[in-house]
Amino acid sequence: MEQKKVLPFNGTQEQAEKLAKVIAEHKGQPGAAIPVLHEAQDIYGYLPIEVQTMVAEGLDIPLSEIYGIATFYARFTLNPKGKYQISVCLGTACYVKGSNLILEKVKEVLGIDVGECTPDGKFSIDATRCIGACGLAPVMTINDDVYGRMTVDEVEDVLKKY
């Protein structure tokens, strides 16, 4: 089984101080883990084990509970996101029109899989469900830019823009 490519954790002292402040504001409150994890993700961009450990220790909650929350809710991510976040819609309309082939081409060109980030931190890939642009199927987004009626042949040219 191939191991996912994971960028090393590069948290700063400033981020750690911000998180410590957030934890202190919520410590002792019932249900504090979820709002703290939301703010931690805003600070770091994702929830690596190092951040989960800080939250667990700061709130005096078992790391297993923090990990369980972070992996249960779809809004949390354990993987870093690239400067350019690519999402390929796999909703029904897009899938029927070949979005799975678009996704495979993106993965091939970038050399990473869904949920991964390129080693330079430039690109990350996510497969999403319907984004509400069914009339433009198949759809790929890069950050806030929407590319509709995509073809496999257009993937490399679109990625070169970034």
C-alpha positions as CSV (number, residue, x, y, z in Angstrom):
1,M,0.0,0.0,0.0
2,E,1.4,3.4,-1.1
3,Q,1.8,5.9,1.7
4,K,0.2,9.3,1.1
5,K,2.6,12.3,0.6
6,V,2.3,14.5,3.6
7,L,4.0,17.9,4.0
8,P,5.8,18.3,7.3
9,F,4.0,20.4,10.0
10,N,5.3,23.9,10.0
11,G,3.4,25.7,12.7
12,T,4.8,29.0,14.0
13,Q,5.1,30.4,17.5
14,E,2.5,33.0,16.6
15,Q,0.0,30.3,15.5
16,A,0.6,28.4,18.7
17,E,0.0,31.5,20.8
18,K,-3.3,32.2,18.9
19,L,-4.4,28.7,19.6
20,A,-3.4,28.8,23.2
21,K,-5.6,32.0,23.6
22,V,-8.6,30.3,21.9
23,I,-8.2,27.2,24.2
24,A,-8.0,29.4,27.3
25,E,-11.2,31.2,26.2
26,H,-13.1,27.9,25.9
27,K,-11.5,25.8,28.6
28,G,-14.1,24.3,31.0
29,Q,-17.0,25.1,28.7
30,P,-19.2,22.1,27.7
31,G,-18.8,21.2,24.1
32,A,-15.6,23.3,23.7
33,A,-13.8,20.9,21.4
34,I,-15.8,21.7,18.3
35,P,-15.5,25.5,18.4
36,V,-11.8,25.2,19.3
37,L,-11.1,22.8,16.4
38,H,-12.9,25.2,14.1
39,E,-10.7,28.1,15.2
40,A,-7.6,25.9,15.2
41,Q,-8.3,25.0,11.5
42,D,-8.8,28.7,10.8
43,I,-5.3,29.4,12.3
44,Y,-3.4,26.5,10.7
45,G,-5.5,25.7,7.6
46,Y,-5.9,22.1,8.7
47,L,-5.8,19.9,11.8
48,P,-2.5,17.8,11.8
49,I,-1.9,15.6,14.8
50,E,0.4,18.3,16.4
51,V,-2.6,20.7,16.5
52,Q,-5.0,18.0,17.7
53,T,-2.5,17.2,20.5
54,M,-2.4,20.9,21.5
55,V,-6.2,21.1,21.6
56,A,-6.5,17.8,23.6
57,E,-3.9,18.8,26.2
58,G,-5.2,22.3,26.4
59,L,-8.8,21.3,27.0
60,D,-7.8,18.2,29.0
61,I,-9.7,15.9,26.6
62,P,-8.3,12.6,25.4
63,L,-6.5,12.9,22.0
64,S,-8.7,10.0,20.8
65,E,-11.8,12.1,21.4
66,I,-10.4,15.1,19.5
67,Y,-9.3,12.8,16.6
68,G,-12.8,11.3,16.6
69,I,-14.4,14.7,16.2
70,A,-11.9,15.9,13.6
71,T,-12.4,12.8,11.4
72,F,-16.2,12.6,11.9
73,Y,-17.2,16.1,10.7
74,A,-16.6,16.8,7.0
75,R,-15.7,20.5,7.7
76,F,-12.5,19.4,9.3
77,T,-9.4,18.3,7.3
78,L,-6.4,16.5,8.6
79,N,-4.4,17.3,5.4
80,P,-2.9,20.6,4.4
81,K,-4.4,22.4,1.5
82,G,-2.4,23.9,-1.4
83,K,-2.3,27.6,-2.4
84,Y,-4.5,26.5,-5.2
85,Q,-7.3,24.1,-4.0
86,I,-8.7,22.1,-6.9
87,S,-12.1,20.5,-6.5
88,V,-13.6,18.2,-9.1
89,C,-17.3,17.7,-8.8
90,L,-18.4,14.1,-8.8
91,G,-22.1,14.8,-8.4
92,T,-24.4,12.9,-10.7
93,A,-24.6,15.4,-13.6
94,C,-20.8,15.9,-13.6
95,Y,-20.0,12.3,-13.2
96,V,-22.3,11.2,-16.1
97,K,-20.4,13.7,-18.3
98,G,-17.0,12.4,-17.4
99,S,-15.8,14.3,-14.3
100,N,-14.1,11.1,-13.0
101,L,-11.9,11.2,-16.1
102,I,-11.1,14.9,-15.4
103,L,-10.2,14.0,-11.8
104,E,-7.9,11.2,-13.0
105,K,-6.1,13.6,-15.4
106,V,-5.6,16.2,-12.6
107,K,-4.1,13.5,-10.4
108,E,-1.9,12.3,-13.2
109,V,-0.6,15.8,-14.1
110,L,0.1,16.8,-10.5
111,G,1.3,13.4,-9.3
112,I,-0.9,13.4,-6.2
113,D,-4.1,11.8,-5.1
114,V,-7.3,13.2,-3.7
115,G,-6.7,14.7,-0.2
116,E,-3.1,15.3,-0.9
117,C,-1.0,18.4,-1.5
118,T,1.9,18.8,-3.9
119,P,5.3,18.8,-2.2
120,D,5.7,22.5,-3.0
121,G,2.4,23.3,-1.3
122,K,1.0,24.8,-4.5
123,F,-1.8,22.4,-5.4
124,S,-4.2,20.2,-3.5
125,I,-7.0,18.0,-4.9
126,D,-10.5,17.3,-3.5
127,A,-13.4,15.3,-5.0
128,T,-16.6,17.0,-4.1
129,R,-20.3,16.4,-4.5
130,C,-22.7,18.7,-6.4
131,I,-21.6,22.3,-6.3
132,G,-24.8,23.5,-8.0
133,A,-23.4,24.2,-11.4
134,C,-25.0,21.2,-13.1
135,G,-25.7,23.1,-16.3
136,L,-21.9,23.5,-16.7
137,A,-21.1,19.8,-16.1
138,P,-18.5,18.5,-15.8
139,V,-17.1,21.2,-13.4
140,M,-13.8,21.8,-11.8
141,T,-13.0,24.7,-9.5
142,I,-9.6,26.1,-8.5
143,N,-10.1,28.3,-5.4
144,D,-13.0,30.6,-6.5
145,D,-12.5,30.1,-10.3
146,V,-15.1,27.8,-11.9
147,Y,-14.3,25.8,-15.1
148,G,-17.3,24.3,-16.7
149,R,-17.8,21.9,-19.6
150,M,-14.3,20.6,-18.9
151,T,-12.7,18.1,-21.1
152,V,-9.7,15.9,-20.2
153,D,-7.7,17.7,-23.0
154,E,-8.2,21.1,-21.2
155,V,-6.9,20.0,-17.8
156,E,-3.2,20.7,-18.4
157,D,-3.8,24.1,-20.0
158,V,-6.0,25.2,-17.0
159,L,-3.4,24.0,-14.5
160,K,-0.7,25.9,-16.3
161,K,-2.5,29.2,-15.6
162,Y,-1.6,28.7,-11.9
